[in-house]
């Protein structure tokens, strides 16, 4: 996917491979501490959401390095929505945001849904915003025939409208 000569400049992934990439050794802990990370490629910059050590990230943005020759890519780590399952990327030109990418993974809790953060998101109407992700929601509007809708599907459909 991150091959040389790819026609894509932005790749947004949910449920990515996020695992041990190295073991950090020290005199204090000679057995080592596992360092988690993602697949990397020399032609692509990797942008992860705000997370702490030990968190498993479920959303990522890869940006082709050539894109940054003409635009500023800002991983908005201080946005209140950001968490290990959601990343916000602003694409800027002349220091003005020309597009905002919101990439999210909805980890369905045992009861209800975990999408209220997204439903409460108040985007700037003047900023082109794309919200993409794996929202783990089934609906009569887009799911295969015979698939039961998620209990929160109607709320989600109303939010989309």
N, C-alpha and C positions, 0 to 999 in steps of 0.2 A: 504494500500500500504506500509506504513512504519511499518509493523507488525514485531513482534518478530520472529526470525528465517528466515527472508527473504533471498533468495539466491542471491539477488542483493547487490552490494556494492556501486553503484553509480546510482543515479536517477536524470535525467535532465528533467525539466518541463518548459513549456511555458504556458502563460495565467493562472497562478496559482491563488489560492485564496490568496489575499493580502488585508487585511481589518483591521478594528479596533480590537486590541487585549487587549487594556487597555486604561484607561483615567487617565492622569497625572493631579493631583490637586496641587495647591499651594496657598499661601496667595495672590499672585498677580492675579491669575486667578482661583478663587474658583469653577467656572463652569467646569474647566478642559480642557485639550488639548488631543484630540484623538491621540493615538499612533498606527501607522499602523504596521502590522507584518504578519507572515505566520504561518502555522501549524508546530508544533515542535513535536519531539519524543526523548525520553531520549537516544536511541541507535544510533541516527543520528545527525550529525553536519549539520547545515544549512548555506549555503553560498549564499549571495545575491550580486547582482552587485552594482557598485558604484551608489549611489543615494543620494538625499537630502531629508530632511523632507518634506512630502507632495507628493513626487513622488510615483507613482504606479509602482512597479517592475513587469515585464512581463516574466522574466527568473530567474530560481533558480537552484542550485545544492544541492542535499542532498548526503552526504558521510557517509557511515556506520563508526562509530567510530573505529571499529576493523581495518579498512583499514589504519588508521593513526598509527597503531602499526608498520607497515612495510614500510610505505611511508610518505613523507611529502606532504601535500596538501596545495597549495598556491593559494589563491584567488587573482588574479592579478588586484588589484583595480587601479593601476597607468597606465595601458595600455591605449593608446589613443582610442581604440575601445570601451572600457567599458562605458556603460550607463545603465539606468534603464531597457532597453530591451536586453542587452547583457552582459553575464558574461564569464570570461576566468578563467579556473582552470588549473594550472600546477600540474602534479603529478611527484614528485621527488623521486629519490633513490640515496643515497650517494651524495646528493646535486646536482645531475644532473637531468635535466628535461627528463623524459622518455616518457611523453605524455602530450599533451595540449588538453583540451576540450573547445570548443567555443559553447556556448548555446545561441541562439538568437531568438527573436520574431520580425517579420517584421510587424510593424504597417503601413499599406498602407495609404499614405497621399491622400488628395482629388485629386491631380493631379500627374501623374507619379508614381515613386516608391521611396522607401527609402533604397535601397540596395547598393547604391554606396559605402558606408563605407565598406561593405563586399567585393565588387568587387575590391576595392583598397587594401584589406588586403594582405600583402606580408608575407606569413608564412615562417618560417625557414624550408628549405627542409630536414634538418637533424632531425627535431623534428616530431615525429608521432603526427599528428593533426587531430582531428575529429571535424567537424563543423556540428552541429545538430540544429534543431529548427523548428519553424513554420514560413516558409518564405512566406506564403500567395501568392503563385504563381501557376497559372495553366499553363500547357504546354501540347502539343500533346504527349510528351514523357511519361508522367506519370499521367495525369488527366483522369477522366472517359470520355468515348465517349460522344460527344455532348456538353461538357463543353468548352466554349470559352477560348482560351489562354489569359493570361494576356498580356497587350501591351508590357511589358518588358521581356516576356518569352524568346525570342531569345537571348537577351543580357545575361540573366541568364544561358541559355543552353551553350552559347559560353564560359562563365566564368567557368562552370563546366568542360568543356573539357580541 
